[in-house]
Amino acid sequence: MKTKEFVFGSSHGVAVPELDATALTSGASVSDWLSKEIGACLSVKGLLPRVIAAGLIARFARVRLDRSSEATLIQSMLDADPPTRRARAWFANLSESVKRESVRAFVSDAYALAESLDSLQNSLVEKGTEKTRAFALGWCLQRDDLACAETVTQSSEITSALADLDARAADYGTMWSLLYPLPPCPRLEDAFTLEPDAWWPNLIE
């Protein structure tokens, strides 16, 4: 059984705000995979893909520093306007109704993702390790989408929901050990660099 694919896209009647990814990433280092992911999010209609795009920028885009000399490095660090700050400001400037709706939806998605763990385990039993690894990678990328949402919204409600999700995922330790390693994934490699203690990026070699 294939794991359920959640579409982070419903705006439930809430006006969808514009997001200028070029402005938010100006002067930042953006990898190829990150540029593609941001573009994919912005190509989908709906509120939540926009917030995830901002979260991707907040989490993964890095200030490009001038390292030609110690003086220029220090100056570029002092002058830097980090993409994380810009992306968080974008979210903070949204209307209260839009912010409430996005947080509510991400919390709901976190609990739905937890419920999908049984489907992932059933796939492992029915289809075997190799065929399930791709589904498991998709699950981990959805978990990482929620990490991006947490980063940009700074919502304690999302943080709490993700703690519950991770606790539920920990109950499936045998399943994850059988699925290790997941297919190579540049995004999860970068996530591991950012958060070496996070469990889902550790599922790739």
Residue, then its C-alpha position, 0 to 999 in steps of 0.5 A: m500500500k502506498t503511503k498517502e501523499f498530502v498536498f500542502g495546498s488548500s487555502h480554505g477560502v483564505a486569500v493566498p499571499e504573493l511571495d517574491a522568492t527572488a527578493l527573499t533570496s537576494g544575495a544568498s547562496v541557493s543550491d540547484w535543488l533548493s531553487k527547484e523546490i521553491g519553484a515547485c512550491l510556487s507553481v502550486k495554487g494555495l496558501l501552504p505551498r507559499v509558506i513552505a517556499a518561505g520556509l525552504i528559504a528560511r531554512f536552507a538559503r545562506v548569506r553569500l559572504d565575500r571571503s576575499s579578505e578578512a576585512t571584506l568577510i567581516q563587512s559582508m557579515l555585518d551588512a548581511d540581511p539573512p534570508t531567514r530573517r526576510a522569510r520570517a518577516w514575510f510570514a509575520n506581515l501576513s494577516e492574522s487570519v492567514k497566519r492562523e489558517s496556515v498554522r492550523a493546517f500544518v498542525s493537521d498535516a503533522y497528525a495526518l502524517a503520523e497516521s500514515l505510518d501504518s500505511l508505510q509499514n504495510s507497504l514494507v510488509e506487502k511490497g518489500t524493502e526496495k519498493t518501499r524506500a521511495f515511499a519512505l523518502g517521500w514521507c521524510l521529505q514531507r516531514d522536512d516540509l513541516a520542519c520548514a513550516e516550523t522554521v518560518t512560522q516559529s509556531s509553538e503549536i507546530t513545534s508541539a505537533l511535530a514533537d508528537l509526530d516524532a514520538r509516534a515515528a519512534d515507535y516504528g524503529t524496526m521499520w526505519s532500520l529495515l528501510y535504511p538507507l533511503p535513496p540519496c537526496p541532496r535536500l536531506e543531506d543539507a538538512f543533516t548538515l543543518e540538524p545533525d541530530a534530527w532523525w529523518p535526515n539520518l536515514i540516508e547514508 
